[in-house]
Amino acid sequence: MIRRKAAHLIAAVLVFACTASLFSIPVNAAPGNSRTIRAGFFAFDGYHVQDADGKRSGYGYDFLQLLARYGSWTYEYVGYDKSWAEMQNMLADGEIDILTSAQKTPEREKDFAFSEKAIGTSSAILTVRSGDERYTTGDYATYNGMRVGLLKHSSRNDKLADFAAEKGFSYTPVYYNTEDEMTAALQNGSEIDAILSSNLRSIQNEWILDTFAPSDFYVMVRRDDTELLAEINDAISQMDINLLDWRHDLWNKYYTADSSGEIAFTAQEKAYLSGMKKSGTVIRAIVEPDRAPYSYFENGEAKGIIPKILSRLEEMTGLTFEIVETRNRTDYFSTLGSGSGIDVRIDAYGDFSDAEQRGYKITSPYLTASVEEIARKTSSEPYSTVALVKEADPTAYRTAVLNSGADIREYESIKECLDAVKHGDADAAYVLTYTAQQYLNSSDIAGTLKSTLFPQYSIPYAIGVANTEDGRLLTVLDKAVENLNRGDVESIILAETATGQRDMTLRDYFVAHPFAIVVACMFFALVLAMAVLLLYRQKSMKLIEEKNRELQAEALRADKASAAKSKFLSSMSHDMRTPLNGVVSFTSFALKADTLEKKQEYLEKTRQSASILMSLINDTLEVSRIESGKMQLRQNWTGLRELVDGITLVIQNLAAEKGLSFAKEVGFSENEFAFVDKLKIQDLLMNLLTNAVYYTPEGGSVSLSVMPVESSGDGKNVRIVVSDNGIGISEEFMPHLYEPFAQEHDSRLKSSGGTGLGLYIVRKTVTLMDGTIAVKSQKDKGTEFTVCLPVRIEKRLRENSSEVRQTFDFSGKKVLLVEDNMVNAEIAGTILSSRGITAVRAENGEKGVDLFSASHEGEFDAILMDIHMPVMDGYEATAAIRALKRRDAGNVPIVAMTADAYEEDVARCLATGMNGHTSKPVDPEQLFSELARVIGARQHPDDVCGAI
């Protein structure tokens, strides 16, 4: 299904690209629409920031970029060394065109115009140095006489005077020209005790005493610049339509206070904390026991991510908590609702309605957990039975499952739910990400389960404080949660989810590797068998470690999943358009060319572009199969030296054309054969070697080494090393080396026309073969890839089937061509006639059966059968021919000639009664090789020419 969807998607892209290339009309913006606006860019930490390298950031800078997205202008940034007052004067004098973060005042509205909509909301904040306990929030008597730093000409100065008059305290103003001078004076401590600023400023090492006088801020321009103001208003309206929550997003991005671990509690809160400490009061808390590694009990002690976060909150507040142990989920929810003196629920579901019903008030969330779906790899959606725990919070994903129409099977614990899925009693279960990861690592060594992340169903966890508790406990804990260091939380998560190696039992091993049972029975008494078991055990442990890392990485990359899909489709469309443009353009040039030489030149370029397009389509479909888990191995006995020689012949030509030297070393004799997937090994070598050639400048060298590595057991480990002395890979790009469409560009090299999928496919192929891949690289010195594969090696007599196929005489042969597409039939007929073969065409499977039925016995030497045809498809036609009561019906060679080219397609063709398979677009050499094999096998049954 995924392959068919991918094929439909590619077809749609091709149709769109062809239509665009033939009928598109270039549209350009009207000249003069784009202009440069001089933007006031004054230094304001968190709002306008510019580092030593000239890189800009901040709320105001990001707003300007979003604004320009919907306006026809670019910016010149002016005045980073100026104050706000100087910026305002520059706007009035026409030295700049636009200022942001401007509040409306009657005085300003006389000279300036403001945007219709606010671009944010700011408040005045009064801050002191972190740790300065002379002043207590809300206790305004402690404010009396404080020296407050103010910015000259700031509209907030009057607001402080009004606030002081309202609250009844006095202060001494000290004026400064810039924010930097003022904040430096505060940290010095000798000139001022507090500063007045805006909450748009990113603060560090400061406590916020009070926040007051909230007001909107706007874009400000000169009053007579009505045209620019209209464009700004239109752009902001477009932002509100298309970006929805952009103000909130910018605020969250740039304004997070850093109080260095200290919290500015109010006088009432400090009194509460002091009283709790003096009385030695212990707060009774509760946490769910069946949610490892988030929360669980071990020897009566609460363990896991959530209890560890509570410990951190204890340190921040000085409060003491006792977590009451419950035996199971039922006991937990029973205790929670029984009124048994529980003060705090530390894993409260972050939903106000649920908390209110249970008699709690909740803090802000301190942790958000994602949800994963666990199902058997053999199961397919939609799932008919779903396992759920009997009691749980009414989360969004639980509600969605209950309303899905699936058969719900309830269990006492999460482990019972997952065991039910593992043993086939249920199709799927939904659990928290790290819980899923822990179960897969410890209980699914055989890899029978699959996990799918559901980022839309996240669960916020907060602290619930009972309504009977002192209200100050809630505000204290809420402030502590708001001041939790995100780095500390992530460290706790990493520590609690890190898993060491788990010893694999013999039962685990046999479940993961059923074929080893036979091996163990045959060689049980031999020391060699024990060595084989040890080898495979070590490899399995490596797979477990890799799987653990991948699961952790998947959880951390959940937020990037949607962006990766968009990038994949965008890159695929872009990369297809380039070679497709070559096919369309050069074909047009060839039709108009005056000379034969020019026609041949254009047709050769058309062929090259078509080859690149075909390679891209194949790579894209291969990626689709990889992502869907359908990539499989088709292993046959293959001569290693012959396989390597075939690849290196192509690479030698590429290297010679570029002026490179090429060397190879093969440590296998001609009669040593490997049981491998030949095509995937060829693709692996071709991807690594073509990359080496491309990234090595003229005069350099490329080498290939394919050598055995001695090991115990009945096979040898094969080590493949591809090295070059080219431009190397930068350290910055190395983490992205195996990502789809990732390419490191270098101005010294021409564009490769590649897709950036090669190394991604190589790594997935190596992983599928239970192998490893490593890379060493140094910029401007070269790169070395090392691939190690476990391969069965045997010495065998060499067969000459390839020579037989190349010299096979097709003169006088007659083939029945069953093909519904006229163009495909014409192409195939032309190819066949080039070797003296007569082709008789049937337009569909039914006519093919009729033509064969009406022919003389032995008249047709072979049948080329398309698969997807009207009336009767290729499978049905093959079955009908084999069922005919005539002597040649059972042995006439039937070869599938189809675009269905995956392993399962080939297997189905053979199972239906066909003798061979060749894929479209038709490769003449492959077609004649296959015909020679099947016709030769029919003429000489004892001469085994090999299998497809």
Secondary structure as UniProt FT lines:
FT   HELIX           2..23
FT   TURN            31..32
FT   STRAND          35..40
FT   TURN            45..47
FT   STRAND          48..50
FT   TURN            52..53
FT   STRAND          56..57
FT   HELIX           59..69
FT   STRAND          73..78
FT   TURN            80..81
FT   HELIX           84..92
FT   TURN            93..94
FT   STRAND          98..102
FT   HELIX           106..111
FT   STRAND          112..114
FT   STRAND          120..129
FT   TURN            130..131
FT   TURN            133..134
FT   STRAND          136..137
FT   HELIX           140..143
FT   TURN            144..145
FT   STRAND          146..151
FT   TURN            152..153
FT   HELIX           156..167
FT   STRAND          171..176
FT   HELIX           179..188
FT   STRAND          194..198
FT   TURN            199..200
FT   STRAND          206..222
FT   TURN            223..224
FT   HELIX           226..242
FT   HELIX           246..254
FT   TURN            260..261
FT   HELIX           267..279
FT   STRAND          283..286
FT   STRAND          290..291
FT   TURN            292..294
FT   STRAND          295..298
FT   TURN            299..300
FT   STRAND          301..303
FT   HELIX           305..317
FT   STRAND          321..324
FT   HELIX           329..337
FT   TURN            338..339
FT   STRAND          344..349
FT   HELIX           352..358
FT   STRAND          360..362
FT   STRAND          367..376
FT   TURN            377..378
FT   STRAND          385..389
FT   HELIX           396..402
FT   STRAND          407..411
FT   HELIX           414..422
FT   TURN            423..424
FT   STRAND          428..432
FT   HELIX           433..443
FT   TURN            445..446
FT   STRAND          449..466
FT   TURN            467..468
FT   HELIX           471..482
FT   HELIX           486..497
FT   HELIX           506..512
FT   HELIX           515..523
FT   TURN            524..525
FT   HELIX           527..556
FT   HELIX           558..560
FT   HELIX           561..592
FT   HELIX           596..628
FT   STRAND          636..639
FT   HELIX           640..658
FT   STRAND          661..666
FT   TURN            670..671
FT   STRAND          672..676
FT   HELIX           678..694
FT   TURN            698..699
FT   STRAND          701..709
FT   STRAND          716..724
FT   TURN            731..733
FT   HELIX           734..736
FT   TURN            737..738
FT   TURN            740..741
FT   TURN            747..748
FT   HELIX           758..768
FT   TURN            769..770
FT   STRAND          772..778
FT   TURN            779..781
FT   STRAND          782..791
FT   STRAND          793..795
FT   HELIX           801..807
FT   TURN            811..812
FT   STRAND          814..818
FT   HELIX           822..833
FT   TURN            834..836
FT   STRAND          838..842
FT   HELIX           845..854
FT   TURN            857..858
FT   STRAND          862..865
FT   HELIX           874..882
FT   HELIX           887..889
FT   TURN            890..891
FT   STRAND          894..898
FT   HELIX           903..912
FT   STRAND          916..919
FT   TURN            920..922
FT   HELIX           924..939
FT   TURN            941..942
//
